[in-house]
Amino acid sequence: MTTEWKNFKAAVKANESARTSDALSRLLTLSGEILAKKKSIHTYEQKIESVIARANALLR
């Protein structure tokens, strides 16, 4: 993301619309991938929470 963001800012400064559009497109793609990974992590965290709760119930 950092590299693409730098590319985007450079393209804007250079007033290069095609390059700016390409950089924004790549940023959008990367943002979507990051969001998907975060959702996956959240799902795993919920599963872990459930396992811990069941383990605690068995221990009591």
Rosetta blueprint (number, residue, H / E / L):
1 M L
2 T H
3 T H
4 E H
5 W H
6 K H
7 N H
8 F H
9 K H
10 A H
11 A H
12 V H
13 K H
14 A L
15 N L
16 E L
17 S H
18 A H
19 R H
20 T H
21 S H
22 D H
23 A H
24 L H
25 S H
26 R H
27 L H
28 L H
29 T H
30 L H
31 S H
32 G H
33 E H
34 I H
35 L H
36 A H
37 K H
38 K H
39 K H
40 S H
41 I H
42 H H
43 T H
44 Y H
45 E H
46 Q H
47 K H
48 I H
49 E H
50 S H
51 V H
52 I H
53 A H
54 R H
55 A H
56 N H
57 A H
58 L H
59 L H
60 R L
